[in-house]
């Protein structure tokens, strides 16, 4: 199995570029972060966080792309890309915001194409769609609203595919805090793939199925996994328990990974974790599912 890592964690980056209370962007070098992530045993895929180019101006320059490609030749790893999500809403009724969100995604795909990413992970809905899906209205009314936001999302995805001329299967739509049954309709309509985020499901953000049930239902479209642990929040506890090292939540680790092996899944399994949490997760896999390594 091919395991990967997201090397650009927010807190370590801020610590690196913050000097005496001042942000010093010159202290950030994305290539060195990627090189460091590749030193973790069993890591052979790197997922680049495309939002970094907006958060740290110049961090993903043409020169950085060239250096990342040279590193790929040296280390023989592959890349995936998590397309921009902060401040974007592909499912909004506000055309100005929606068009800007489409433009951000399109420009990112075109700019990072020289890295030949295996997969581009996409959030087809954002915070607005999530908020609307949780309105305290009759379920029939909420379903109608979800259908409408899904229609806007579908329009955005059609524009992205048309303008980039990308193979739709390279766009992996992630399960989020939004009913995934609506999202699956868009996946089928445009023949995209799915990024299965295990922690989002375990924390009940995108449905009530088990990890095995979700995988069996959607395995025909799953091209990548975001592999991390999670569990449903306890009553009265705000937020979600996800993006945790394997073995700290409700993930049926051996049962799930053995099912992936049985089905010959060969897509990237990306740890959306710190390097330390990824190492702990790999040790847990070595303990419970040595066949996966």
C-alpha positions in Angstrom: 0.0 0.0 0.0 1.2 3.5 -0.8 1.1 5.9 2.2 1.4 9.6 2.0 1.7 12.7 4.2 0.6 16.3 4.1 3.8 18.2 5.1 2.3 21.6 5.5 0.8 21.7 9.0 -0.4 25.2 10.1 1.2 25.4 13.6 4.8 24.2 12.7 4.8 26.6 9.7 3.7 29.6 11.8 6.4 28.7 14.4 9.0 28.6 11.6 8.1 31.9 9.9 7.3 33.9 13.2 10.5 35.7 14.3 10.3 38.0 17.3 6.6 38.6 16.7 7.0 39.3 13.0 6.1 37.0 10.1 9.2 36.4 8.0 8.1 34.5 4.9 11.7 34.1 3.7 12.1 31.5 6.5 9.6 29.2 4.6 10.8 26.8 2.0 8.2 24.3 0.8 10.7 22.0 -0.8 12.5 21.5 2.5 9.2 20.6 4.2 8.5 18.0 1.5 12.0 16.6 1.7 11.6 16.3 5.5 8.2 14.5 5.1 9.8 12.0 2.7 12.3 11.0 5.4 9.4 9.3 7.3 9.5 5.5 6.6 6.9 4.2 4.2 5.9 7.6 2.9 6.0 7.7 -0.9 3.3 10.3 -1.7 3.1 14.0 -0.8 -0.1 15.9 -0.7 0.5 19.6 -1.4 -1.9 22.1 0.3 -2.6 24.5 -2.5 -3.9 27.2 -0.1 -0.3 27.8 0.9 0.3 29.9 -2.2 -2.3 32.4 -0.9 -1.3 32.2 2.8 2.5 32.6 2.1 2.9 34.6 -1.1 5.5 33.3 -3.5 5.8 29.9 -1.7 4.6 28.0 -4.8 6.5 29.9 -7.4 7.6 28.5 -10.7 11.1 28.0 -9.2 9.5 26.0 -6.4 7.7 23.8 -8.9 10.9 23.1 -10.7 12.6 22.1 -7.5 9.7 19.9 -6.4 10.0 18.1 -9.8 13.7 17.6 -9.3 13.0 16.2 -5.8 10.5 13.8 -7.3 13.2 12.6 -9.7 15.5 12.1 -6.8 13.2 10.5 -4.3 10.8 8.8 -6.8 7.7 9.8 -5.0 4.5 11.2 -6.4 2.3 14.2 -5.6 -1.4 14.8 -5.0 -2.9 18.2 -4.5 -5.5 19.4 -2.1 -7.2 22.2 -4.1 -7.9 25.6 -2.3 -10.7 25.5 0.2 -10.3 28.5 2.6 -12.7 31.3 1.8 -14.1 29.4 -1.2 -17.7 28.2 -1.8 -18.4 26.3 -5.0 -22.0 25.7 -3.9 -23.1 29.3 -3.3 -26.0 31.1 -5.0 -23.8 34.3 -5.1 -22.3 34.2 -8.6 -19.5 36.6 -7.8 -18.3 34.3 -5.0 -18.9 31.2 -6.9 -17.1 32.5 -10.0 -14.1 33.6 -7.9 -14.0 30.1 -6.3 -14.0 28.4 -9.7 -11.3 30.8 -10.9 -9.1 29.9 -7.9 -9.5 26.1 -8.5 -8.9 26.4 -12.3 -5.8 28.5 -11.9 -4.4 26.1 -9.3 -4.9 23.0 -11.5 -3.3 24.7 -14.4 -0.3 26.0 -12.4 0.4 22.7 -10.6 -0.1 20.5 -13.7 3.7 20.3 -14.3 4.0 18.2 -11.1 1.7 15.6 -12.7 -0.4 15.1 -9.5 -2.1 11.7 -9.3 -5.2 13.3 -7.8 -6.7 16.8 -7.1 -8.8 16.7 -3.9 -11.7 19.0 -4.1 -14.2 20.4 -1.5 -17.3 20.6 -3.7 -19.2 22.3 -0.8 -18.1 24.8 1.8 -19.1 26.4 5.0 -22.3 28.0 3.6 -23.6 24.7 2.2 -22.8 23.1 5.6 -24.7 25.8 7.5 -27.7 25.5 5.2 -27.7 21.7 5.5 -28.1 22.0 9.3 -30.9 24.5 9.4 -33.6 23.7 12.0 -36.3 23.4 9.3 -38.5 20.4 8.3 -36.4 17.8 6.6 -38.2 18.1 3.4 -37.3 21.8 3.2 -33.7 21.1 4.1 -33.5 18.5 1.4 -34.7 21.0 -1.2 -32.1 23.5 0.0 -29.4 20.8 -0.2 -30.5 20.0 -3.8 -30.2 23.7 -4.7 -26.7 24.1 -3.3 -25.7 20.8 -4.9 -26.9 22.2 -8.2 -24.6 25.2 -7.9 -21.8 22.9 -6.9 -22.4 20.8 -10.0 -22.3 23.9 -12.2 -19.0 24.9 -10.7 -17.5 21.4 -11.3 -18.7 21.4 -14.9 -16.9 24.7 -15.4 -13.7 23.5 -13.8 -13.6 20.4 -15.9 -14.4 22.3 -19.1 -11.9 25.1 -18.6 -9.0 22.8 -17.5 -9.8 19.9 -19.8 -8.8 17.7 -17.0 -9.7 14.0 -16.8 -12.7 14.2 -14.4 -11.4 11.1 -12.6 -8.4 13.1 -11.4 -10.8 15.3 -9.4 -11.5 13.5 -6.1 -14.4 15.0 -4.3 -14.1 14.6 -0.6 -16.8 13.6 1.9 -17.4 16.6 4.2 -19.8 18.1 6.7 -22.6 17.8 4.2 -24.9 14.8 3.3 -22.8 12.7 0.9 -25.8 11.3 -0.9 -26.2 14.6 -2.6 -22.5 14.8 -3.4 -22.5 11.3 -4.9 -25.0 12.5 -7.5 -22.5 15.1 -8.7 -19.7 12.4 -8.7 -21.8 10.3 -11.0 -23.0 13.1 -13.2 -19.5 14.3 -14.1 -17.6 11.0 -13.6 -15.2 12.4 -11.0 -13.7 10.2 -8.3 -14.0 10.3 -4.5 -11.5 11.1 -1.8 -12.7 9.1 1.2 -11.9 10.9 4.4 -12.2 8.3 7.2 -12.1 10.7 10.1 -14.9 12.8 8.6 -17.1 9.7 8.5 -16.1 8.4 11.8 -17.1 11.7 13.4 -20.5 11.6 11.7 -19.9 14.7 9.5 -20.9 13.1 6.2 -23.2 10.3 7.2 -24.0 7.5 9.7 -22.5 4.5 7.9 -19.6 2.6 9.2 -16.2 3.0 7.4 -16.7 -0.5 5.8 -20.2 0.4 4.6 -19.1 3.7 3.1 -16.1 2.0 1.3 -18.2 -0.9 0.0 -20.9 1.5 -1.3 -18.5 3.9 -3.0 -15.4 1.8 -3.8 -16.0 2.0 -7.5 -15.2 5.7 -7.4 -12.7 6.1 -4.5 -9.2 7.1 -5.9 -7.6 8.4 -2.6 -8.1 8.1 1.1 -7.5 10.6 3.8 -6.5 8.1 6.5 -7.0 9.2 10.1 -9.0 8.2 13.1 -12.0 9.8 14.7 -15.2 9.2 16.6 -18.6 10.9 17.2 -18.5 13.8 19.7 -20.0 13.1 23.0 -23.3 15.0 23.9 -22.6 18.6 24.9 -19.1 18.6 23.3 -18.6 21.1 20.5 -16.5 20.3 17.4 -15.3 17.0 15.9 -12.9 14.3 17.1 -11.1 13.6 13.9 -7.6 14.0 12.3 -6.2 11.8 15.0 -3.6 9.1 14.9 -4.8 5.6 14.1 -5.8 3.7 17.3 -7.1 6.8 19.2 -10.7 6.6 17.8 -13.2 4.2 16.4 -11.4 3.1 13.2 -11.5 -0.7 12.7 -7.9 -0.6 11.5 -7.3 -4.2 10.6 -10.7 -4.9 9.2 -10.7 -1.8 7.0 -7.1 -2.2 5.6 -7.6 -5.9 5.0 -10.7 -5.0 2.9 -8.5 -2.5 0.9 -5.9 -5.2 0.3 -8.6 -7.7 -0.7 -9.9 -5.3 -3.3 -6.5 -4.4 -4.6 -6.8 -0.7 -3.8 -3.7 1.1 -5.1 -4.5 4.7 -4.6 -2.7 7.0 -2.1 -3.5 6.7 1.6 -2.8 10.2 2.9 -2.2 10.9 6.6 -3.7 14.3 7.3 -1.7 14.4 10.4 1.5 15.7 11.8 4.6 13.7 11.1 4.7 12.4 14.6 1.0 11.3 14.4 1.7 9.6 11.0 4.6 7.7 12.5 2.4 6.6 15.4 -0.3 5.5 12.9 2.3 3.5 10.8 3.4 1.8 14.0 -0.2 0.8 14.8 -0.6 -0.5 11.2 2.7 -2.5 11.6 1.3 -4.0 14.8 -2.2 -4.8 13.5 -1.9 -5.1 9.7 1.7 -5.9 8.8 0.5 -7.1 5.4 -0.2 -3.5 4.5 3.4 -2.4 4.8 
